[in-house]
């Protein structure tokens, strides 16, 4: 089988490092064109804000983070300039380092918020290298940063570091505009379960070197990290700050609410409702939890959106929910402190990149650095023998393809098993109607796959 060599198709600098831990020099980063165009097209072909921000972050890192607060500097030094050991399953210890791409994403957010004081779209537009970005391309009027990271490159680790940074910054810095309440939103239950695996029991904060030891640069970090995790509807608010809400987006939508009326059978809602048409919730009588209401009532908040390409339209309920949270906070003389979106594909339906993209670790770089899984194709001779059958049934029409896929998967499975890894056969189908048939067909032609095929239907917008 032949590995796809994406770096031969587009410009990957000859000095681009193979190690994911090596610092990435802006002048050696990948861009979607031939290498000879680097001098004239590099800035124009990246997400419009990324090229200039990368240069600034590179210089800032080398100068030792000037202009940052003592809290930010202490955390950045601990995370990225300190040797760490983590415990393995067999209780042995192994060295641990964050990937450089993870470091760059975190540094970018810290620098933009704290050193440059970026608070809205007008601040971000200053970094436009394309000359095509205008304020009308930003639908939000609160600070929003999009971090583009290839799938599998550790977005959850970046989220965990930035949650800790927001918490400690608000706790230790007198004039902090950040928050000790965090809302992490997933697009669906599948993504939520993946996040829950990392955040349940707050274990990622303690298993990874997220929290500095007590005494590091004069602070009791571990003692002071008082955070309560609330997952979906399991919400137990005991204090105004230190809340970590982890939920899928549907719990953040406001329920279908109508204004109380004198025509209602029960007039208590009419006489007890507040300005928003909501009756006061009694702590002992109201057992139903409305997470959407709770996050709209707290005084300070940072929002993280995982798989955030789902927020590609300001008319969507996802965007409108965040906008509503911000507006509720404005009414109380506050504001949404920060929105951070992480995704591998921050693109609108027309293919345009999210203009708020401030950091970019593309798939080509991640594949070259062995961070993500390598796609494997059958060799040219095998592919030449493939033919589409004359049939209206998808599984019959592409029978050759499915059989060759299974044959290649068996080879890869044996190779990977010897390394303690698992090879996965991935079949993408044109329509959800054919998806179930292909799943059943794979189980029929390959005994090893019986009961082991996961059929996933997605809508056009990527929603599962």
Secondary structure, 3 states (H helix, E strand, C coil): CEECCHHHHCECCCCCCCCCCCCCCHHHCCECCCHHHHHHHHHHHCCCCHHHHHHHHHHHHHCCCCCCCHHHHHHHHHHHCCCEEEECCCCCEEEECCCHHHHHHHHHHHHHHHHCCCCCHHHHHCCCCCCCCCHHHCCCCCCEEEEEECCCCCHHHHHHHHHHHHHHHHHHCCCCCCCCCEEEEECCHHHHHHHHHHHHHHHHHHHCCCCCCCCHHHCCHHHHCCCEEEECCECCCCCCCCEEEEEEHHHCCCCCCCCCCCCCCCCHHHHHECCCCCECCCCCCCCCCCHHHHHHHCCCCEEEEECHHHCCCCCCHHHHHHHHHHHHHHHCCCCCCEEEEEECCCECCCCCECCCEEEEECHHHHHHCCCCCCCEECCHHHHHCCCCCCCCCHHHHCHHHHHHHHHHHHHHHHHHHCCCCCCCCCCCCCCHHHHHHHHHHHHHHCHHHCCCCCCCCCCCCCCC
